[in-house]
Amino acid sequence: MEELFCTYFLSPLGEIEIRYTSKSIYAFHFMKEGAAKKNEPENKTVLIKEAQEQLKRYFEGTLKEFDLPLKMEGTEFQKKVWIELGTINFGKTVSYLTLAKQLGDEKCIRAAASANGKNPFAIVIPCHRVIGTNGSLTGYAGELWRKQWLLEHEAKVCGTYQKLF
């Protein structure tokens, strides 16, 4: 296996750790406040420069869809969920029940929610766009305040902003 590196991106929601190799990105995670950073390579690859540029453009409101080589590591079901999450349009939301139905079985709602919560690609694979069946803001590994911020940010960019929650 190739060597895995880490770098960081300072977003309006705090630091995002990006784990990567020379060919693929393995994860985008929000850092916990006060968490120790790993040593970064001195020279950033073209891939990381592009990833950071796309994140910058997302937060500026000029990028609605990411195009990066992601290395998905998980069960086949998790990968299926993550791919389905990628079909949720910028500025839109779906419920966990709708997600389960799109996966072909509304009974898999809990498994789909679990896979959603294990998404290693915060923001890039938009798990923040999944909400409760009753329209409530629920479940987000990056903390609910970030989920709310992301949904409101996308609504502002789309011109449909209203206080969501």
Kinemage of the C-alpha trace (Angstrom):
@kinemage 1
@onewidth
@group {chain A} dominant
@subgroup {mainchain}
@vectorlist {calphas} color= white
{ca met a 1} P 0.000 0.000 0.000
{ca glu a 2} L 1.129 3.525 -0.727
{ca glu a 3} L 2.123 5.818 2.100
{ca leu a 4} L -0.795 7.730 3.601
{ca phe a 5} L -0.340 11.459 4.261
{ca cys a 6} L -2.396 14.126 6.039
{ca thr a 7} L -2.885 17.783 5.345
{ca tyr a 8} L -5.340 20.357 6.656
{ca phe a 9} L -7.769 22.905 5.290
{ca leu a 10} L -9.063 25.757 7.427
{ca ser a 11} L -12.780 26.114 6.680
{ca pro a 12} L -15.473 28.351 8.194
{ca leu a 13} L -16.408 25.262 10.232
{ca gly a 14} L -12.940 24.589 11.587
{ca glu a 15} L -10.027 22.494 10.401
{ca ile a 16} L -10.656 19.670 7.956
{ca glu a 17} L -8.102 16.873 7.885
{ca ile a 18} L -7.508 15.409 4.426
{ca arg a 19} L -5.942 11.943 4.274
{ca tyr a 20} L -4.450 10.972 0.947
{ca thr a 21} L -1.888 9.081 -1.107
{ca ser a 22} L -0.287 10.253 -4.316
{ca lys a 23} L -3.294 8.925 -6.275
{ca ser a 24} L -6.403 9.094 -4.097
{ca ile a 25} L -8.085 10.814 -1.199
{ca tyr a 26} L -9.021 8.510 1.661
{ca ala a 27} L -10.903 10.902 3.934
{ca phe a 28} L -12.096 14.405 4.745
{ca his a 29} L -12.778 14.730 8.489
{ca phe a 30} L -13.599 17.677 10.702
{ca met a 31} L -10.963 17.969 13.395
{ca lys a 32} L -12.064 18.049 16.989
{ca glu a 33} L -11.127 21.299 18.695
{ca gly a 34} L -7.689 20.980 20.245
{ca ala a 35} L -6.866 17.718 18.420
{ca ala a 36} L -3.206 17.285 17.593
{ca lys a 37} L -2.297 17.554 13.931
{ca lys a 38} L -0.085 15.020 12.221
{ca asn a 39} L 3.030 16.174 10.440
{ca glu a 40} L 2.310 17.392 6.927
{ca pro a 41} L 4.561 16.784 3.948
{ca glu a 42} L 6.397 19.953 2.974
{ca asn a 43} L 5.419 19.800 -0.691
{ca lys a 44} L 1.736 19.427 -1.447
{ca thr a 45} L 0.784 17.285 -4.406
{ca val a 46} L -1.269 18.497 -7.355
{ca leu a 47} L -4.105 16.331 -6.001
{ca ile a 48} L -4.105 18.085 -2.617
{ca lys a 49} L -3.852 21.525 -4.155
{ca glu a 50} L -6.917 20.643 -6.252
{ca ala a 51} L -8.800 19.251 -3.239
{ca gln a 52} L -8.110 22.396 -1.225
{ca glu a 53} L -9.093 24.595 -4.170
{ca gln a 54} L -12.394 22.729 -4.549
{ca leu a 55} L -13.115 23.075 -0.817
{ca lys a 56} L -12.330 26.803 -1.034
{ca arg a 57} L -14.704 27.212 -3.982
{ca tyr a 58} L -17.432 25.197 -2.183
{ca phe a 59} L -17.259 27.506 0.836
{ca glu a 60} L -17.244 30.572 -1.444
{ca gly a 61} L -20.419 29.247 -3.073
{ca thr a 62} L -18.944 28.773 -6.552
{ca leu a 63} L -18.606 24.955 -6.522
{ca lys a 64} L -21.631 22.692 -6.204
{ca glu a 65} L -20.138 19.322 -7.119
{ca phe a 66} L -16.732 17.902 -6.232
{ca asp a 67} L -14.604 16.018 -8.738
{ca leu a 68} L -11.838 14.217 -6.873
{ca pro a 69} L -10.453 10.647 -6.909
{ca leu a 70} L -11.863 9.154 -3.715
{ca lys a 71} L -10.695 5.799 -2.359
{ca met a 72} L -13.794 4.318 -0.770
{ca glu a 73} L -13.000 1.709 1.827
{ca gly a 74} L -15.977 0.081 3.495
{ca thr a 75} L -18.478 -2.694 3.042
{ca glu a 76} L -20.260 -3.068 -0.265
{ca phe a 77} L -23.429 -1.710 1.364
{ca gln a 78} L -21.607 1.332 2.764
{ca lys a 79} L -20.136 2.073 -0.665
{ca lys a 80} L -23.597 1.739 -2.214
{ca val a 81} L -24.968 4.261 0.317
{ca trp a 82} L -22.077 6.682 -0.247
{ca ile a 83} L -22.567 6.516 -4.015
{ca glu a 84} L -26.295 7.210 -3.540
{ca leu a 85} L -25.485 10.180 -1.288
{ca gly a 86} L -23.491 11.609 -4.167
{ca thr a 87} L -26.689 11.856 -6.217
{ca ile a 88} L -28.349 14.300 -3.810
{ca asn a 89} L -28.264 17.666 -5.533
{ca phe a 90} L -26.587 20.703 -3.996
{ca gly a 91} L -29.087 22.665 -1.907
{ca lys a 92} L -31.532 19.745 -1.630
{ca thr a 93} L -32.239 17.301 1.161
{ca val a 94} L -33.723 13.816 1.383
{ca ser a 95} L -34.975 11.913 4.400
{ca tyr a 96} L -33.373 8.757 5.715
{ca leu a 97} L -36.532 6.912 4.609
{ca thr a 98} L -36.250 8.304 1.075
{ca leu a 99} L -32.592 7.285 1.005
{ca ala a 100} L -33.521 3.740 2.058
{ca lys a 101} L -36.180 3.578 -0.664
{ca gln a 102} L -33.667 4.815 -3.246
{ca leu a 103} L -31.399 1.980 -2.141
{ca gly a 104} L -34.238 -0.439 -2.911
{ca asp a 105} L -35.568 -1.365 0.525
{ca glu a 106} L -37.220 0.979 2.998
{ca lys a 107} L -36.486 -1.573 5.729
{ca cys a 108} L -32.764 -0.794 5.427
{ca ile a 109} L -33.323 2.676 6.908
{ca arg a 110} L -31.222 2.016 10.036
{ca ala a 111} L -28.416 0.375 8.066
{ca ala a 112} L -28.472 3.274 5.586
{ca ala a 113} L -28.327 5.773 8.459
{ca ser a 114} L -25.400 3.880 9.979
{ca ala a 115} L -23.514 3.843 6.668
{ca asn a 116} L -24.310 7.548 6.248
{ca gly a 117} L -22.737 8.227 9.640
{ca lys a 118} L -19.576 6.344 8.627
{ca asn a 119} L -19.061 8.373 5.460
{ca pro a 120} L -15.347 9.264 5.479
{ca phe a 121} L -15.727 12.128 3.000
{ca ala a 122} L -17.407 14.987 4.891
{ca ile a 123} L -18.888 17.617 2.557
{ca val a 124} L -17.500 15.946 -0.593
{ca ile a 125} L -19.978 13.060 -0.293
{ca pro a 126} L -22.913 15.095 1.021
{ca cys a 127} L -24.190 13.060 3.970
{ca his a 128} L -25.202 16.393 5.533
{ca arg a 129} L -28.102 16.514 3.020
{ca val a 130} L -29.937 13.639 4.749
{ca ile a 131} L -32.477 14.680 7.379
{ca gly a 132} L -35.108 13.027 9.542
{ca thr a 133} L -38.318 11.778 7.961
{ca asn a 134} L -40.218 14.476 9.856
{ca gly a 135} L -37.900 17.155 8.443
{ca ser a 136} L -35.804 17.399 11.608
{ca leu a 137} L -32.087 17.931 11.711
{ca thr a 138} L -30.678 14.663 12.964
{ca gly a 139} L -27.438 12.741 12.967
{ca tyr a 140} L -24.145 14.116 11.703
{ca ala a 141} L -20.680 12.845 12.621
{ca gly a 142} L -19.311 16.385 12.202
{ca glu a 143} L -21.785 17.690 14.835
{ca leu a 144} L -25.269 19.024 14.148
{ca trp a 145} L -24.276 22.705 14.164
{ca arg a 146} L -22.024 22.018 11.159
{ca lys a 147} L -24.789 20.143 9.364
{ca gln a 148} L -27.122 23.097 9.891
{ca trp a 149} L -24.457 25.528 8.664
{ca leu a 150} L -23.815 23.442 5.517
{ca leu a 151} L -27.522 23.167 4.668
{ca glu a 152} L -28.061 26.894 5.221
{ca his a 153} L -24.929 27.735 3.201
{ca glu a 154} L -26.210 25.689 0.254
{ca ala a 155} L -29.678 27.224 0.533
{ca lys a 156} L -28.142 30.734 0.457
{ca val a 157} L -26.098 29.869 -2.638
{ca cys a 158} L -29.257 28.515 -4.319
{ca gly a 159} L -31.243 31.608 -3.333
{ca thr a 160} L -33.693 29.558 -1.270
{ca tyr a 161} L -32.404 30.518 2.173
{ca gln a 162} L -34.727 30.511 5.106
{ca lys a 163} L -33.838 29.662 8.671
{ca leu a 164} L -34.055 25.895 8.503
{ca phe a 165} L -33.894 24.738 12.105
